[in-house]
Protein backbone atom coordinates (compact mmCIF):
# COMPACT_ATOMS: atom_id res chain seq x y z
CA UNK A 1 0.00 0.00 0.00
CA UNK A 2 1.41 3.38 -0.94
CA UNK A 3 1.66 6.12 1.63
CA UNK A 4 -0.51 9.16 0.92
CA UNK A 5 0.95 11.05 3.89
CA UNK A 6 3.17 13.88 2.61
CA UNK A 7 6.51 14.57 4.26
CA UNK A 8 6.72 17.90 6.09
CA UNK A 9 4.71 19.70 8.76
CA UNK A 10 1.39 18.45 10.15
CA UNK A 11 0.13 20.88 12.85
CA UNK A 12 -1.87 19.44 15.71
CA UNK A 13 -4.88 21.64 15.09
CA UNK A 14 -6.62 23.81 17.65
CA UNK A 15 -10.41 23.96 17.95
CA UNK A 16 -11.89 27.48 17.95
CA UNK A 17 -14.83 28.04 20.29
CA UNK A 18 -17.30 30.92 20.50
CA UNK A 19 -17.41 33.02 23.67
CA UNK A 20 -20.20 30.75 24.93
CA UNK A 21 -18.05 27.65 24.33
CA UNK A 22 -19.65 26.30 21.15
CA UNK A 23 -17.71 25.05 18.14
CA UNK A 24 -16.92 28.17 16.06
CA UNK A 25 -17.34 27.02 12.46
CA UNK A 26 -16.33 30.25 10.66
CA UNK A 27 -13.22 30.57 12.85
CA UNK A 28 -12.30 26.94 12.17
CA UNK A 29 -12.60 27.55 8.43
CA UNK A 30 -10.34 30.60 8.72
CA UNK A 31 -7.90 28.64 10.87
CA UNK A 32 -7.62 25.96 8.18
CA UNK A 33 -6.82 28.67 5.63
CA UNK A 34 -4.21 30.18 7.97
CA UNK A 35 -2.35 26.90 8.41
CA UNK A 36 -2.33 26.37 4.64
CA UNK A 37 -1.15 29.94 4.05
CA UNK A 38 1.81 29.16 6.34
CA UNK A 39 2.80 26.37 3.95
CA UNK A 40 1.96 23.28 6.00
CA UNK A 41 1.94 19.94 4.21
CA UNK A 42 -1.06 18.41 5.99
CA UNK A 43 -3.48 18.93 8.88
CA UNK A 44 -3.94 16.73 11.96
CA UNK A 45 -7.48 17.44 13.18
CA UNK A 46 -9.34 16.23 16.28
CA UNK A 47 -6.23 15.55 18.34
CA UNK A 48 -5.28 16.43 21.91
CA UNK A 49 -4.53 20.05 20.91
CA UNK A 50 -8.05 20.08 19.44
CA UNK A 51 -9.37 19.24 22.94
CA UNK A 52 -10.88 16.02 21.57
CA UNK A 53 -11.53 14.64 25.06
CA UNK A 54 -13.80 17.66 25.65
CA UNK A 55 -15.69 17.31 22.34
CA UNK A 56 -18.83 15.23 21.87
CA UNK A 57 -18.76 12.65 19.07
CA UNK A 58 -21.03 14.90 17.02
CA UNK A 59 -18.56 17.77 17.51
CA UNK A 60 -15.59 15.57 16.60
CA UNK A 61 -17.31 14.45 13.41
CA UNK A 62 -18.42 18.00 12.58
CA UNK A 63 -14.93 19.44 13.15
CA UNK A 64 -13.46 16.78 10.86
CA UNK A 65 -16.06 17.57 8.21
CA UNK A 66 -15.31 21.30 8.35
CA UNK A 67 -11.55 20.80 8.12
CA UNK A 68 -11.77 18.38 5.17
CA UNK A 69 -14.25 20.62 3.37
CA UNK A 70 -12.26 23.80 3.94
CA UNK A 71 -8.94 22.19 3.02
CA UNK A 72 -10.66 21.20 -0.22
CA UNK A 73 -7.79 19.01 -1.39
CA UNK A 74 -5.16 21.74 -0.93
CA UNK A 75 -3.51 19.60 1.75
CA UNK A 76 -4.45 16.15 3.08
CA UNK A 77 -6.21 15.79 6.43
CA UNK A 78 -5.83 13.13 9.10
CA UNK A 79 -7.79 12.96 12.36
CA UNK A 80 -8.08 11.11 15.64
CA UNK A 81 -10.95 11.18 18.10
CA UNK A 82 -11.54 7.64 19.45
CA UNK A 83 -11.67 8.60 23.10
CA UNK A 84 -13.97 5.90 24.50
CA UNK A 85 -12.78 3.12 26.77
CA UNK A 86 -14.50 0.20 25.04
CA UNK A 87 -13.18 -1.07 21.72
CA UNK A 88 -16.74 -1.36 20.38
CA UNK A 89 -17.39 2.34 21.03
CA UNK A 90 -14.01 3.25 19.54
CA UNK A 91 -14.86 1.36 16.34
CA UNK A 92 -18.05 3.41 16.01
CA UNK A 93 -16.13 6.65 16.59
CA UNK A 94 -13.56 5.67 13.98
CA UNK A 95 -16.22 4.75 11.43
CA UNK A 96 -18.01 8.09 11.78
CA UNK A 97 -14.85 10.21 11.61
CA UNK A 98 -13.32 8.18 8.76
CA UNK A 99 -16.50 8.69 6.73
CA UNK A 100 -15.71 12.42 6.49
CA UNK A 101 -12.94 11.77 3.94
CA UNK A 102 -9.69 11.83 5.89
CA UNK A 103 -6.46 10.21 4.62
CA UNK A 104 -5.86 8.22 7.80
CA UNK A 105 -7.45 7.77 11.20
CA UNK A 106 -4.84 8.25 13.91
CA UNK A 107 -5.20 5.78 16.77
CA UNK A 108 -4.17 6.90 20.24
CA UNK A 109 -1.61 4.44 21.52
CA UNK A 110 -3.10 4.68 25.02
CA UNK A 111 -6.65 3.72 23.96
CA UNK A 112 -5.83 0.15 22.94
CA UNK A 113 -4.70 -1.07 26.36
CA UNK A 114 -4.80 0.16 29.93
CA UNK A 115 -1.56 1.39 31.48
CA UNK A 116 -1.02 -1.92 33.32
CA UNK A 117 -1.87 -4.12 30.32
CA UNK A 118 0.66 -5.83 28.06
CA UNK A 119 1.59 -5.24 24.45
CA UNK A 120 -0.22 -8.50 23.64
CA UNK A 121 -3.47 -6.92 24.83
CA UNK A 122 -2.64 -3.85 22.73
CA UNK A 123 -2.10 -5.94 19.60
CA UNK A 124 -5.26 -7.98 20.18
CA UNK A 125 -7.36 -4.82 20.48
CA UNK A 126 -5.68 -3.24 17.46
CA UNK A 127 -6.42 -6.40 15.48
CA UNK A 128 -10.10 -6.19 16.46
CA UNK A 129 -10.25 -2.65 15.11
CA UNK A 130 -8.39 -3.50 11.90
CA UNK A 131 -10.72 -6.43 11.21
CA UNK A 132 -13.89 -4.48 12.03
CA UNK A 133 -13.08 -1.66 9.58
CA UNK A 134 -10.89 -3.18 6.86
CA UNK A 135 -10.86 -0.18 4.53
CA UNK A 136 -9.47 2.34 7.00
CA UNK A 137 -5.85 3.51 6.88
CA UNK A 138 -4.34 4.34 10.23
CA UNK A 139 -1.77 6.35 12.10
CA UNK A 140 -0.54 6.19 15.68
CA UNK A 141 -0.29 9.07 18.15
CA UNK A 142 1.55 8.69 21.45
CA UNK A 143 -0.92 10.97 23.18
CA UNK A 144 0.16 12.06 26.68
CA UNK A 145 -3.39 11.95 28.09
CA UNK A 146 -4.73 10.07 30.02
CA UNK A 147 -1.35 8.31 30.10
CA UNK A 148 1.51 8.06 27.62
CA UNK A 149 2.09 4.67 26.01
CA UNK A 150 5.22 4.65 23.89
CA UNK A 151 5.59 2.41 20.87
CA UNK A 152 8.60 0.12 21.20
CA UNK A 153 10.32 -1.29 18.08
CA UNK A 154 8.54 -4.65 18.40
CA UNK A 155 5.12 -2.99 18.41
CA UNK A 156 6.13 -0.85 15.44
CA UNK A 157 7.21 -3.97 13.57
CA UNK A 158 3.80 -5.49 14.23
CA UNK A 159 2.10 -2.34 12.90
CA UNK A 160 4.26 -2.45 9.78
CA UNK A 161 3.37 -6.10 9.24
CA UNK A 162 -0.33 -5.24 8.94
CA UNK A 163 0.29 -2.85 6.03
CA UNK A 164 -2.38 -0.53 7.45
CA UNK A 165 -0.36 2.14 9.28
CA UNK A 166 0.98 5.25 7.52
CA UNK A 167 1.77 7.83 10.22
CA UNK A 168 3.48 7.88 13.62
CA UNK A 169 3.33 11.01 15.77
CA UNK A 170 6.40 10.35 17.90
CA UNK A 171 6.38 11.91 21.37
CA UNK A 172 9.24 9.99 23.00
CA UNK A 173 11.43 13.15 22.87
CA UNK A 174 14.56 10.96 22.91
CA UNK A 175 16.85 11.11 19.88
CA UNK A 176 18.40 7.70 20.71
CA UNK A 177 14.95 6.11 20.77
CA UNK A 178 13.93 8.01 17.63
CA UNK A 179 16.99 6.64 15.85
CA UNK A 180 16.06 3.08 16.88
CA UNK A 181 12.52 3.59 15.64
CA UNK A 182 13.68 5.02 12.33
CA UNK A 183 15.88 1.99 11.77
CA UNK A 184 12.80 -0.22 12.16
CA UNK A 185 10.68 1.99 9.89
CA UNK A 186 13.25 2.42 7.12
CA UNK A 187 11.92 1.29 3.76
CA UNK A 188 8.43 0.60 5.11
CA UNK A 189 5.13 2.37 4.56
CA UNK A 190 5.07 3.88 8.07
CA UNK A 191 6.45 7.43 8.40
CA UNK A 192 7.68 9.03 11.63
CA UNK A 193 6.76 12.64 12.44
CA UNK A 194 8.59 14.09 15.42
CA UNK A 195 6.52 16.08 17.92
CA UNK A 196 9.58 17.32 19.82
CA UNK A 197 11.05 20.62 18.64
CA UNK A 198 14.45 20.25 20.33
CA UNK A 199 15.34 17.04 18.49
CA UNK A 200 13.71 17.90 15.16
CA UNK A 201 16.71 18.70 12.97
CA UNK A 202 18.70 15.71 14.19
CA UNK A 203 15.70 13.46 13.57
CA UNK A 204 15.31 14.80 10.02
CA UNK A 205 18.94 13.95 9.38
CA UNK A 206 18.25 10.42 10.61
CA UNK A 207 15.27 10.00 8.28
CA UNK A 208 12.21 11.40 10.08
CA UNK A 209 9.51 12.52 7.66
CA UNK A 210 8.68 15.78 9.38
CA UNK A 211 7.15 17.57 12.36
CA UNK A 212 3.78 17.19 14.05
CA UNK A 213 3.83 19.11 17.31
CA UNK A 214 2.05 21.83 19.20
CA UNK A 215 4.57 24.55 18.36
CA UNK A 216 3.33 24.45 14.76
CA UNK A 217 0.44 26.42 16.23
CA UNK A 218 2.84 29.27 17.09
CA UNK A 219 5.10 29.54 14.03
CA UNK A 220 4.29 26.82 11.49
CA UNK A 221 6.15 28.66 8.73
CA UNK A 222 9.49 28.20 10.53
CA UNK A 223 8.90 24.47 10.79
CA UNK A 224 7.92 24.39 7.13
CA UNK A 225 11.15 26.18 6.22
CA UNK A 226 13.21 23.76 8.30
CA UNK A 227 11.49 20.69 6.87
CA UNK A 228 11.99 21.92 3.31
CA UNK A 229 15.50 23.41 3.56
CA UNK A 230 17.48 21.59 6.27
CA UNK A 231 19.41 19.54 3.72
CA UNK A 232 20.28 22.35 1.29
CA UNK A 233 20.92 25.21 3.74
CA UNK A 234 22.54 23.45 6.72
CA UNK A 235 23.97 26.55 8.44
CA UNK A 236 20.66 28.41 8.41
CA UNK A 237 18.92 25.20 9.42
CA UNK A 238 21.07 25.03 12.56
CA UNK A 239 20.08 28.61 13.41
CA UNK A 240 16.39 27.88 12.90
CA UNK A 241 16.70 24.69 14.95
CA UNK A 242 18.33 26.56 17.82
CA UNK A 243 15.47 29.04 17.81
CA UNK A 244 12.54 26.63 17.52
CA UNK A 245 14.07 24.35 20.12
CA UNK A 246 14.52 27.18 22.61
CA UNK A 247 11.13 28.72 21.74
CA UNK A 248 9.43 25.41 22.50
CA UNK A 249 10.10 26.13 26.16
CA UNK A 250 6.81 28.04 26.04
CA UNK A 251 4.94 24.74 25.64
CA UNK A 252 4.22 24.38 29.34
CA UNK A 253 3.15 27.98 29.90
CA UNK A 254 -0.60 28.08 29.28
CA UNK A 255 -1.40 25.91 26.26
CA UNK A 256 -3.59 26.01 24.22
CA UNK A 257 -4.65 29.52 25.25
CA UNK A 258 -1.20 30.96 24.50
CA UNK A 259 -1.25 29.45 21.00
CA UNK A 260 -4.71 30.87 20.36
CA UNK A 261 -3.40 34.28 21.42
CA UNK A 262 -0.50 33.99 18.97
CA UNK A 263 -2.93 33.08 16.18
CA UNK A 264 -5.09 36.05 17.19
CA UNK A 265 -2.04 38.27 16.74
CA UNK A 266 -1.72 36.84 13.21
CA UNK A 267 -5.15 38.24 12.36
CA UNK A 268 -7.26 35.10 12.67
CA UNK A 269 -10.59 35.88 14.43
CA UNK A 270 -10.30 33.24 17.13
CA UNK A 271 -11.33 33.64 20.78
CA UNK A 272 -9.17 32.55 23.70
CA UNK A 273 -11.98 30.27 24.87
CA UNK A 274 -10.99 26.67 25.51
CA UNK A 275 -12.59 23.80 27.41
CA UNK A 276 -9.40 22.75 29.16
CA UNK A 277 -8.28 26.11 30.58
CA UNK A 278 -9.86 29.44 31.42
CA UNK A 279 -9.03 31.79 28.54
CA UNK A 280 -8.98 34.71 30.98
CA UNK A 281 -6.22 32.95 32.89
CA UNK A 282 -3.50 33.95 30.41
CA UNK A 283 -1.41 36.23 32.61
CA UNK A 284 -0.05 39.62 31.44
CA UNK A 285 3.54 38.36 31.44
CA UNK A 286 2.46 35.32 29.40
CA UNK A 287 0.81 37.58 26.83
CA UNK A 288 4.02 39.58 26.63
CA UNK A 289 6.00 36.39 26.14
CA UNK A 290 3.75 35.32 23.24
CA UNK A 291 4.05 38.78 21.69
CA UNK A 292 7.84 38.62 21.92
CA UNK A 293 7.81 35.10 20.48
CA UNK A 294 5.75 36.22 17.51
CA UNK A 295 7.88 39.29 16.80
CA UNK A 296 11.09 37.27 16.88
CA UNK A 297 9.58 34.49 14.77
CA UNK A 298 8.40 37.01 12.18
CA UNK A 299 11.83 38.64 12.00
CA UNK A 300 13.56 35.30 11.59
CA UNK A 301 11.16 34.24 8.87
CA UNK A 302 11.73 37.53 7.01
CA UNK A 303 15.49 36.93 7.11
CA UNK A 304 15.06 33.46 5.62
CA UNK A 305 13.10 34.66 2.60
Phi and psi in degrees as a GROMACS rama.xvg file:
@    title "Ramachandran Plot"
@    xaxis  label "Phi"
@    yaxis  label "Psi"
@TYPE xy
-71.9502  157.377  UNK-2
-100.969  118.931  UNK-3
-90.4091  5.18479  UNK-4
-87.6374  114.944  UNK-5
-71.3343  143.868  UNK-6
-65.4199  151.959  UNK-7
129.485  -138.787  UNK-8
-111.769  125.048  UNK-9
-122.441  91.6956  UNK-10
-60.6369  143.425  UNK-11
-83.5913  101.825  UNK-12
-65.6288  146.136  UNK-13
-84.7963  160.752  UNK-14
-112.007  116.581  UNK-15
-75.3594  138.839  UNK-16
-121.301  151.447  UNK-17
-72.7476  171.256  UNK-18
-59.4516  -28.6328  UNK-19
-96.7575  21.4669  UNK-20
73.3388  28.4627  UNK-21
-101.22  155.331  UNK-22
-57.5897  126.802  UNK-23
-98.8995  93.935  UNK-24
-63.9379  -48.1966  UNK-25
-60.2536  -38.552  UNK-26
-67.8571  -36.0808  UNK-27
-66.1752  -39.74  UNK-28
-61.8635  -43.9404  UNK-29
-66.8245  -35.3759  UNK-30
-64.2283  -42.1301  UNK-31
-57.0202  -46.6875  UNK-32
-60.4548  -40.1882  UNK-33
-62.665  -47.6701  UNK-34
-56.0611  -45.5844  UNK-35
-66.6459  -37.558  UNK-36
-61.9919  -28.8603  UNK-37
-78.025  -7.20903  UNK-38
95.9966  11.5222  UNK-39
-61.8786  158.287  UNK-40
-99.0024  -11.911  UNK-41
-171.855  170.702  UNK-42
-127.428  131.741  UNK-43
-105.947  100.811  UNK-44
-94.333  163.295  UNK-45
49.8626  57.6134  UNK-46
-118.127  -167.541  UNK-47
-65.9181  -38.341  UNK-48
-62.7932  -25.9644  UNK-49
-79.8739  -0.3215  UNK-50
63.5749  40.2656  UNK-51
-59.8303  -30.1268  UNK-52
-72.129  -11.7433  UNK-53
-106.123  5.32907  UNK-54
-105.918  138.493  UNK-55
-67.9945  165.282  UNK-56
-60.7878  -40.9145  UNK-57
-59.1402  -40.7292  UNK-58
-68.7415  -39.2219  UNK-59
-63.3545  -42.4477  UNK-60
-66.3826  -44.4047  UNK-61
-63.4937  -42.8434  UNK-62
-61.3391  -42.3734  UNK-63
-60.4647  -44.9925  UNK-64
-59.9627  -43.6472  UNK-65
-64.6792  -44.0827  UNK-66
-64.9863  -45.5155  UNK-67
-62.5979  -44.1582  UNK-68
-64.5681  -43.6862  UNK-69
-73.0129  -35.4892  UNK-70
-64.0092  -35.7271  UNK-71
50.5867  40.6332  UNK-72
80.4985  -3.33621  UNK-73
-66.6712  -38.8787  UNK-74
-139.73  154.14  UNK-75
-74.0064  158.121  UNK-76
-126.46  133.933  UNK-77
-119.526  162.691  UNK-78
-154.035  155.91  UNK-79
-114.533  -150.295  UNK-80
122.268  10.6672  UNK-81
-91.0383  93.8595  UNK-82
-105.394  -5.31719  UNK-83
-70.1132  163.733  UNK-84
-83.0276  -42.1748  UNK-85
-79.8532  144.006  UNK-86
-64.8172  -36.6436  UNK-87
-59.9442  -45.5475  UNK-88
-66.6117  -37.0167  UNK-89
-63.3803  -41.0252  UNK-90
-59.2492  -41.4791  UNK-91
-65.797  -41.651  UNK-92
-60.5623  -45.5165  UNK-93
-62.5074  -44.3023  UNK-94
-57.4394  -46.4935  UNK-95
-67.9817  -40.0886  UNK-96
-74.3904  -40.0849  UNK-97
-59.5353  -35.7638  UNK-98
-63.5084  -12.8986  UNK-99
-83.1545  -0.769693  UNK-100
97.2852  27.778  UNK-101
-79.6453  162.007  UNK-102
-78.0842  -33.1369  UNK-103
-156.695  146.546  UNK-104
-96.7128  126.33  UNK-105
-95.6155  108.402  UNK-106
-71.4488  141.914  UNK-107
-83.941  125.629  UNK-108
-61.4475  -24.3183  UNK-109
-88.6002  -1.14054  UNK-110
-90.2469  -13.9351  UNK-111
-93.9093  -6.4987  UNK-112
-163.427  147.647  UNK-113
-71.1222  163.392  UNK-114
-56.8353  -34.2641  UNK-115
-87.4598  -5.90472  UNK-116
-88.4487  157.092  UNK-117
-82.6429  168.848  UNK-118
-64.7371  -26.2107  UNK-119
-65.755  -38.9147  UNK-120
-63.5814  -43.7582  UNK-121
-56.6592  -49.0229  UNK-122
-65.4646  -38.9427  UNK-123
-62.3876  -43.0722  UNK-124
-69.7367  -39.5439  UNK-125
-61.0182  -41.1768  UNK-126
-62.4722  -39.2171  UNK-127
-59.2343  -43.2878  UNK-128
-67.2403  -45.3957  UNK-129
-60.5644  -39.8706  UNK-130
-72.5255  -34.5874  UNK-131
-71.0312  -30.7427  UNK-132
-132.665  78.5131  UNK-133
-69.0565  -15.7808  UNK-134
-91.3355  -8.93441  UNK-135
-81.4495  136.686  UNK-136
-96.2327  146.29  UNK-137
-125.427  160.564  UNK-138
-128.368  178.384  UNK-139
-133.641  136.581  UNK-140
-128.985  119.327  UNK-141
-79.5554  71.1452  UNK-142
-67.6794  134.998  UNK-143
-76.0717  -11.4561  UNK-144
-119.965  139.23  UNK-145
-78.6895  -15.1552  UNK-146
-151.196  158.284  UNK-147
-95.5727  123.523  UNK-148
-115.566  111.089  UNK-149
-85.1176  148.079  UNK-150
-90.0828  113.119  UNK-151
-82.159  164.986  UNK-152
-54.7186  -36.321  UNK-153
-65.3892  -41.7657  UNK-154
-65.123  -40.1352  UNK-155
-62.7971  -39.7381  UNK-156
-62.5035  -38.5268  UNK-157
-63.5203  -44.2804  UNK-158
-59.9928  -43.2153  UNK-159
-60.636  -40.3488  UNK-160
-63.0417  -24.3188  UNK-161
-76.4986  -23.5115  UNK-162
71.8622  13.7058  UNK-163
-110.02  -8.86272  UNK-164
-107.012  131.407  UNK-165
-114.109  -23.4081  UNK-166
-139.502  132.969  UNK-167
-126.152  116.966  UNK-168
-89.7385  103.311  UNK-169
-86.7665  121.176  UNK-170
-120.687  22.8267  UNK-171
-71.8221  -25.734  UNK-172
60.2319  28.4267  UNK-173
-132.703  110.542  UNK-174
-64.3654  -30.0931  UNK-175
-66.168  -44.0634  UNK-176
-66.7087  -40.4776  UNK-177
-59.669  -42.8143  UNK-178
-59.8711  -43.8822  UNK-179
-63.078  -40.2591  UNK-180
-65.42  -43.7408  UNK-181
-63.8979  -31.483  UNK-182
-65.8647  -37.1428  UNK-183
-69.2451  -38.8074  UNK-184
-82.2743  -14.9315  UNK-185
-56.6007  128.624  UNK-186
78.1103  6.28009  UNK-187
-103.674  -178.645  UNK-188
-89.5767  5.06996  UNK-189
-105.171  120.667  UNK-190
-101.752  141.533  UNK-191
-100.836  128.293  UNK-192
-117.793  118.875  UNK-193
-77.9071  132.069  UNK-194
-94.1727  -7.14542  UNK-195
-99.7928  118.68  UNK-196
-66.2022  -39.6655  UNK-197
-63.614  -32.0907  UNK-198
-101.466  8.83743  UNK-199
-61.9231  -54.3805  UNK-200
-59.7248  -44.9934  UNK-201
-61.1494  -38.5307  UNK-202
-68.3189  -35.1759  UNK-203
-63.5038  -40.3069  UNK-204
-63.0968  -30.5014  UNK-205
-84.6368  -8.97787  UNK-206
118.353  6.03947  UNK-207
-61.5347  149.865  UNK-208
-87.2643  -12.8481  UNK-209
159.585  -156.94  UNK-210
-124.651  134.945  UNK-211
-142.864  87.0289  UNK-212
-144.508  171.276  UNK-213
-70.2651  -23.9329  UNK-214
-71.6947  -10.5654  UNK-215
-71.637  -2.47651  UNK-216
-90.708  -9.60279  UNK-217
-99.116  -51.327  UNK-218
-144.454  70.8174  UNK-219
-59.2259  -31.7996  UNK-220
-63.9132  -31.7512  UNK-221
-69.2881  -38.4838  UNK-222
-67.4986  -38.2709  UNK-223
-60.9405  -46.4731  UNK-224
-58.9284  -45.3445  UNK-225
-64.2912  -43.5861  UNK-226
-63.8017  -32.888  UNK-227
-91.0826  -19.8154  UNK-228
-125.645  0.00940513  UNK-229
-59.2295  -31.9513  UNK-230
-83.8397  -27.0316  UNK-231
-100.234  -21.3177  UNK-232
-129.05  67.8721  UNK-233
-61.5895  -35.4404  UNK-234
-69.1623  -44.8873  UNK-235
-64.88  -35.5773  UNK-236
-61.4799  -38.7763  UNK-237
-63.58  -39.5086  UNK-238
-65.2965  -44.1874  UNK-239
-64.8272  -41.9359  UNK-240
-59.6693  -45.0774  UNK-241
-58.0195  -40.261  UNK-242
-70.7394  -50.918  UNK-243
-66.3478  -32.3386  UNK-244
-64.8534  -48.3488  UNK-245
-64.6305  -42.5506  UNK-246
-62.991  -26.3528  UNK-247
-68.5949  -7.58689  UNK-248
-61.0683  -15.8673  UNK-249
-74.9307  -12.2103  UNK-250
-52.2112  -38.691  UNK-251
-88.7766  5.42911  UNK-252
-67.9815  -70.4938  UNK-253
-159.998  55.5397  UNK-254
-81.7136  141.96  UNK-255
-93.4509  6.26243  UNK-256
-61.7259  -41.5237  UNK-257
-62.8489  -37.5705  UNK-258
-67.6034  -38.1246  UNK-259
-64.7708  -35.9498  UNK-260
-65.0715  -42.1479  UNK-261
-61.1778  -42.2763  UNK-262
-67.7523  -35.9751  UNK-263
-55.8054  -46.1044  UNK-264
-62.9241  -21.904  UNK-265
-83.7021  -1.65801  UNK-266
98.4836  4.98315  UNK-267
-84.9836  127.842  UNK-268
-76.8634  78.0386  UNK-269
-122.001  136.734  UNK-270
-80.2629  169.071  UNK-271
-89.6233  6.93155  UNK-272
-68.1792  130.056  UNK-273
-136.061  168.644  UNK-274
-100.468  -3.46466  UNK-275
-106.94  -20.5772  UNK-276
-144.326  155.113  UNK-277
-75.5125  117.726  UNK-278
-57.9739  -30.6267  UNK-279
-73.78  -6.91854  UNK-280
-83.1494  -2.92262  UNK-281
-69.2658  112.797  UNK-282
-74.8665  155.535  UNK-283
-52.7684  -41.6077  UNK-284
-68.9091  -29.4317  UNK-285
-71.4937  -37.6556  UNK-286
-60.9846  -44.3364  UNK-287
-60.8737  -41.3478  UNK-288
-60.8711  -44.1496  UNK-289
-64.3501  -40.348  UNK-290
-62.7339  -42.7279  UNK-291
-65.2129  -41.3338  UNK-292
-58.8571  -44.9398  UNK-293
-67.5206  -43.1006  UNK-294
-60.8589  -44.6026  UNK-295
-66.8571  -42.3364  UNK-296
-59.6582  -43.5793  UNK-297
-64.4547  -40.9196  UNK-298
-63.9066  -42.6022  UNK-299
-63.9476  -42.675  UNK-300
-63.1727  -40.0537  UNK-301
-62.5344  -36.0895  UNK-302
-70.0802  -27.0429  UNK-303
-80.0456  -19.2695  UNK-304
